[in-house]
Amino acid sequence: MTPAQKELVQSTWKQVMPIADTVAQLFYGRLFEIDPSTRPLFRSTDMVKQRQMLMHVIGVAVAGLDRLGSLVCTVEELGRRHAGYGVQDAHYDSVGAALLWTLEQGLGKTWNPEVAAAWTEVYGILSGIMRKAQREAMAKAA
């Protein structure tokens, strides 16, 4: 991830924050549409709190891009927790697709190939860390 990509992700995230709940609603709507197998994961979840938590976690990750080393521990812990939620590896792809689609909707004309590439890079890095931590946690539990 380049410094320019970090800046693009951080600056576009600031544009998303004023419409955070709408963005989170779009995200979950899109996720459940493209991957209905994710819906049962949230069966007993308070979705208002879940949307708030989603936006908070993304915000922490975006803010932490300047300190990726310290962010890794947080992202690994998130991945380990996902091991107990029934998350499948393929769900990360669905989440990534839903996230990028949602950002495109929320950012409108600001969304361009450079912004898309930056967000794709960041999501790839962070989801890779989560996936690895989740696999390791599942292996330990087996």
KABELVEN-V443624 format. One record per helix or strand of 2 or more residues. SS is the DSSP state (A for helix, B for strand). FROM is the first residue (numbers start at 1). LEN is the number of residues. If there is no record, write none. Layout:
BEGIN
<<SS/FROM/LEN> <SS/FROM/LEN>>
END
This chain:
BEGIN
<<A/3/15> <A/20/15> <A/36/7> <A/47/37> <A/89/22> <A/113/29>>
END
